[in-house]
């Protein structure tokens, strides 16, 4: 679910931000990391979410650095991925013809009330065991 900008009760005016601005500082959006195309209307900061996290998937690193580390680990494991938002990747591993095929999201999020960022894993398709296997492998290899 996307965070809404400019809604009542959040100190906004109720009008959407102007094109090319983020709605908070009024300046143009930062360029995408590592030359990857980022969909329009994305935030400069990770979403603040409550989710189950472990010490392996939390860090005080900058979100952009965390994304670089995630991409490095995904590449080393032969996973394919697509940048969906500035801090969200749609990942694929395995062969669609076999039981090890899995699709999942990985998102760098801000942990509320902590000065830490965390990585959220969400299974989209595939068996839960295939997801557990690849998610555990990726989480263990991350150097956050």
N, C-alpha and C positions, 0 to 999 in steps of 0.2 A: 504494500500500500504506500503510495507516494505521500510525502509530507506536503501539506497545503500551505501555500504562501499567501499572506494578505487576508486571512480570514478573521472574522470578528472574534474578540476575546484573546487574540494573539498580538494585539497592538497594531494590527494592519488596518488598511483603509477599506478593504473589501474588494479592491480592484487588483487584477493580476499585474505582475511586473511587466515593464516594457520589454519588447523583444531585444535580445542581446544583453539583458541585465539579469542579475540573480535575485532581485527583489529585496536584498538586504543592504548592499553597499551602493547599488546603482551603477557599478562599474561593469565592464565586459567580463565574460566568463574566461577563466584561465584556459590555456591551450591543453589539449588532451595529453596524457602521459605517454611517452615513448612513441609518439606519432600515431597512436591508435585513434580511430574516429570514435567520438563520443556522441551519443544522441543529444539533441538539443534539449533545453529545459532541465538541466541537471544542476545539482548543488555542488559548491566547492568543498563542502564538508560531508563526511559520512553521516548517515542517518543515526539518530540516537534510538536504540532499540533495546528492549528487554528480551533476552534469549538465554538458553542454557549454554554456558561456556566453560572451558577448562583452561588451566594455566598454559597448556600447549598452544592455545589459540588466542592468547591475549598478549598485548605488547604496548609499550609506550612509544614505539616507533611512529613516525609520520605515516598517515594512510597511504600516500603514494609509494613510500618505501615498502610497506607491507604488500601492496599490489604487485610490485616488482618481484618480491620474494615468492609470492603465490604463483605468478606466471612462470618463474624459474623452476619451481617444484613440479608444476603441471607439465611443463615441457620435458623435464627429466623422466617423468613417468609415462610419456607418450599420450597424454590427454589432450584433446582438442578443446578450445574454449573461444568464446565470443564475448566481447565487451558489451554489456547491455546498458549499463549506466557507469558513471565515473568510478564507482567503487563496487560494482557487481559484475561477476563473470558467470556465464552459462557454460557449464563444462560437460564433456562427454568422454566416456572411457569404455573400452571393450568393443565387441563386435555385435551389431544388431541381431545377427543370426544365432548368438549364443546367450547363455544365462548370465554372463558377466557384463552385459551391456547396461550402462546406467547413465542417466543425465541428472545433473544437480546444479544448484546455484551456490556460489561462494560470494559473500559480501563482507567488506570491511565496514564495521559499525562502531559507533561511539558507545561505550558502556555508560549508562546513566549513573550519575553521582560518583564516578571514578574518573581519574585522568588517564584512562586506558582505552585502547581500541581493541576490538575483538573480531574474529572471523566467524561468520555464521554460515553453516552448511545446511542446505535444504534439498532433500531428494525430490526430483521432479518425476522421473520414471526409472524403472528397473527394479530388481528385487532388493529387499532390505539388506540381505547379506552381501550382495555385490556393492551396494552403497556403503555399508559399514566397512568393508574391506578397503575400498579406495579412499574413503574419507579418513580412516585411521592412518593409512599409509601416508597420505598427503599431510595430515596434521602432524604426524611424527617427524616428517622431514622438514617442516617449516622451521626456519631459524629466526624466530621473532624475539 
